[in-house]
Amino acid sequence: MRQQSSHRRTVVRTTALVASAAAVVLGLQTGTAGAEAQREAGATALVLGAPQRAAAIQEAQSAAAGTARAIGLGDREALVARDVVKDADGTVHTRYERTYEGLPVLGGDLVVHQRKNGARSTTKATAARISVPTTAAAARATAAGETARKVVWAATGKPVLAWETVVKGLQHDGTPSERHVVTDAATGKELHSYEAIETGVGNTQYSGQVTLGTAPGFTLTDTARGGHKTYDLNGGTSGTGTLFTNSTDTWGNGLAGNRETAAADAHYGAAVTWDFYKNELGRNGIRGDGVAAYSRVHYGNAYVNAFWSDSCFCMTYGDGAGNLKPLTSLDVAGHEMSHGLTASTANLRYSKESGGLNEATSDILGTAVEFYANNAADTGDYLIGEKIDIRGNGTPLRYMDKPSKDGSSADYWSSSLGRLDVHHSSGPANHFFYLLAEGSGTKTLNGVTYNSPTYDNSTLTGIGRQAAYKIWYKALSTYMTSSTTYAGARTATLSAASDLYGPTSPEYNAVNAAWKAVNVK
């Protein structure tokens, strides 16, 4: 049994034997190490316990009316505190949703940044002034299977009164569907639509033997990590399923034919992702509140996908083609849990450029989780879904060094990027991350050869994965909003790099150069 370093192994029991995953963390820093470490420590988020976080949010809500006036909102607008991030240097980033005469304002979210010296700045999803007649809504019929609420749509163009309708059903491949459609309340014109069930794929059952967090009575309940539980849907497509329970604390045998194997993969993936968030990003669980999501395995029959759903706050995994390759490996767990992270922070809308950034965030952090695990049975790489052979020819699902190698993703930004499926418009952000971490040109890492080009034919030197993912996470959690585009992501990551390493640092300059290299200027 491979031993793991003690600082990356917090478990309830040590006798479980299951599959694992892989990773190595590299933090390449340049410049004056002492000064950079001081800057990073100042801007790094403090880990807040659940009571501390709840108190901070309550305090922010108590002061919300004064904050709304201070940042120039109108008398009919109000703020609802969603999250509070406190940096070690005393800076407080408070994320708010906005209401107008009590109606939710979609695309009205904002983040207030309060420095220790009292200086305040605000990042808004929209700069548009909100002034709409809330009593002029046309009558609307609700069809079967739909739910609707009256909202203000402010994400694009002039804010208008609207209806947000949620239609539930199934997508073409059997994935549950929760389609949100926003229509103008006066004209009935569709303003926006997106799919709320966010999907992803990854490796499966190639990980080796690991330690699982379980509970007395031998259940897959990780009491050391927010109470994360893993359930067996047993071919079902709804409900929670049955909590995995055993007569011993040994789970699975590494083969798909054993139902516990997929559960062990999913459970371990959730544990490593939790540890990565906490130890590397300073975050206590997906929402930062110390409460775990849960996992469901054996969804449907030969279902070749995995997905995150906000409505259940859970990850769900299919068993793959022929029910032989469950999509329950580490990078899939990291990918799916990171959809939940995005939903609880920037809440990037799952369509057009913001949807591509949403998917890229899951690929970026799922990849970071895989490297973090440092498991020799499945070494870390910049390939997405390389183990499941979803194409049937041994190739990965996505490539971060040159996204277009999958035949569908874009390497660089263009004005038509938002027309692509979000899994393909994620390409430029994935490419940006690879270039920022590893640089351009040809290199071999962990036995995989990469050859990353640049739009402007520039030659880039990477700053290391650790610095790259810390910059992306800080940008996501403190500067991005629901409507962030690629141009906005550039601004957000530059702000994050400035906070962490300084505005004249090599890291800041590398972020700027990497965005230029994918045609975001």
Buried (B, 14 or more C-beta within 10 A) or exposed (E): EEEBEEEBBBBBBEEBBBBBBBBBBBBBBBEEEEEBEEBBEBBBBEBBEBEBBBEBBEBBBEBBEEBBEEBEBEEBBBBBBBBBBBBEBEBBBBBBBBBBBEBBBBBBBBBBBBEEEEEEEBBBBBEBEBEBEBEEBEEEEEEEEEEBEBBBBBBBEEBBBBBBBBBBEEBEEBBBBBBBBBBBBBEEEEBBBBBBBBBBBBBBBBBBBBBBBBBEEBBBBBBBBBBBBBBBBEBBBEEBBEBBEBEEBBBBBBEBEBBBBBBBBBBBBBBBBBBBBBBBBBBBBBBBBBBBBBBBBBBBEBBBBBBBBBEBBBBBBBBBBEBBBBBBBBBBBBBBBBBBBBBBBBBBBBBBBBBBBBBBBBBBBBBBBBBBBBBEBBBBBBBBBBBBBBEEEEBBBBBBBBBBBBEEBBBBBBEEBBEBEBBBBBBBBBBBBBBBBBBBBEBEBBEBEBEBBBBEEEEBBBBBBBBBBBBBBBBBBBBBBBBBBBEBBBBBBBBBBBBBBBEEBBBBBBBBBBBBBBBBE
